[in-house]
Amino acid sequence: MQRDNNKNHFRKYCLKRLQKASVINSYKKDKLVTRRLYQFIMEHNARKIMLYLPLGTEVNLYPLIKRLRQEKRELYVPFMVGKSFRVVKYRLPLEKKRFGIKEPKDSKQYRTKKLDIAIVPIVGMDVTCRRVGFGKGMYDRFFEKEIKNINNIVFVARELCYSKEIITDHYDVKADVVIVP
């Protein structure tokens, strides 16, 4: 119970920091993160990439999405299903859904099993490199089932909010790489 309280307190603290970071130099920070992400993708010759469609406090990946689409890489994004999501191929048009999240139309035709890289937004992380997210648990439920099909998990944020204490649980998603400005 104590860990949950610490995690919730930490999440609130991080969200405040991210909101401030989203006002000050967000364009510059996003550009730095997306440049490093692109380098990582090239170094790993990633062809199948899961990314997210950003909310206001998250790193804006749209310029990266545009570039990767021009290079004919396979892009996948979360499609909410109940309390979790599955990945669907990124395609236009996008529709605004629950929590203000944009999604492509549902399509079972474009499923993939293996992903080279999964790019995941974080609110914060702890000393174990596990994710603190928005508190809905969607990524945790997704990765619990799909972790074996993903080569690299990359956390991104405009600002690193880091706890030196262990505040996450064993089921929280763990990063292979963290990219911040």
N, C-alpha and C positions, 0 to 999 in steps of 0.2 A: 504493500500500500504506500509506503514511504517513497519508493522509486517513482510510482505514478504521480504523486504530488510534486516531486522534484522535476519530473519530465514536463508536467503541465505548466509549472512555474517557469521553467526554462523556455518552453515553447512561447509563452506570452512575452517574455523578455526578448527573445529572438525576433518575434514578429514585429515588435516595436522598432528594433534596430533595422530590420529589413525595410520597414515603411520609410524610415529616415533615409536609408541608403538608396531607396527607389526615387527619392526626390533630388538627391545631390549626385551629380555626375553619372546617372544611370546609363546614359548612352555610351559613355566612355568605358564604364565597367563592363557592360554587355559586350562591347566590341572586343575587349581584352579576353573575356571568357570564351566568346565564340571563335576567336582566332586560335586560342589554345585547344579548344575542342576540335577544330578542323585539323590542326596538326596531329592530334591524337588519332583521329579517324584515318588520316593519311599514313601515319606510322604503322597502324595496325591493318591497313588495307581493308577497312571495314566496308562491306557491301550492304549488309542488312542492319539498319540502325533504328532503334526505338528512341523517339524523343517525345517531348510534351509540347502542348500548345499553351503558351505562357499566360499566367494571370499577372496582374499589375506589379506584384512584388518579386516576380520570378524573372530570371534572365531571359531577355527577348531572343528567341531562337529563330525568328522568321527570316532574317538575312541568311543564316546558316542553312535553313530549310531550302530556301531559293537556290543557293549555290549547289547543295547536294542533289537537288532535283535536276539541275542542269547537267550534272555529272552522271545522271541516270542511276543513282544509288537507290536502293529500296528503302523507303522511309515508312515507319509504322508509328502510330500514336495510340494512346489509351482510348478505349471506347467503354464507357461505364455500363456495367451490367450488375444490378443489385448493389451489394456492398463492396464490389471489386471491379475489375475491368479486364478486358481482353484486348489484344492489339489488333488493329485493322490498318490497312494500307492508307497512308496519307494521300488524300485527294480532295480536290475542290468540287463543289462549294463546302464551306464549313458552316455548321449550325451551332448556335449558342444553346447549351444544355444546362443541367443542374449546376449550381455553384458558379454560374457564369463561365463555365468551361466550354471551349469550342471543340467540336468533333466533326469528322466527316460523316457522311451517311453510313449506316451499317452495311457491311458487306461480308458475307461468309466466304465469298469467292477469293478474297485476298488474305487468307491466313498464312502465317509462317510459323514454323516450329523453332528454327534456330535463329538467334540474333547475335551479331558480332559485338554490338555495343548497345547498352541501354543507358540513355542519358536521363537522370532523375533529378528533379528540383528538390532542394532541402531547405528547411527552416533553420536547422542546426544539426550538430552531430556531437557525439561524445568521444571519449578516449578510445573506445573500441571500434571507431569508424562506422558506427551504426547511425542510421538516419532518424532524425526527429522531423516529422512532417507536420501537416496541418491537423492531424489528430483523427482522421477518418479511417485510417488503416487500409486504404485501398491498395497502395503499393505493397504493403506487407503481405496481404492476401494474394496478390498477383505473383509476387516473387516466391512465395512459399510453394506454389505449384510449378513455376516456370524457371526457377534458378538454374536447373540443370541444362537448360537450353540457351543460356546467355553467357557469352565468353567474358565480357567486361562490363562492370557496372560503374558508371561515372556520375558522381554527385556534382551539381553545380549550384552556385549561389552568388549573388552580388556582393555578399559580405559573409565571411565565415564566422558563424556563431558556434563556439566550441566549449564544451564542458570537460573539465579535467576529471570529473567524477563519472562513474558509470551510472547513467540515468535511463538507458534504453533496456529493452528486453531482448531475449535470445532470438525472437522472431522478427525483430526490426531488421530492415534491409542493411546489408553491409557493403561499403564501397571498396572497389579495387583502386580507384583514383578519385581525387577530389580536385576540382578546378574552380578557383575563385580569382578575382582580379589581382 
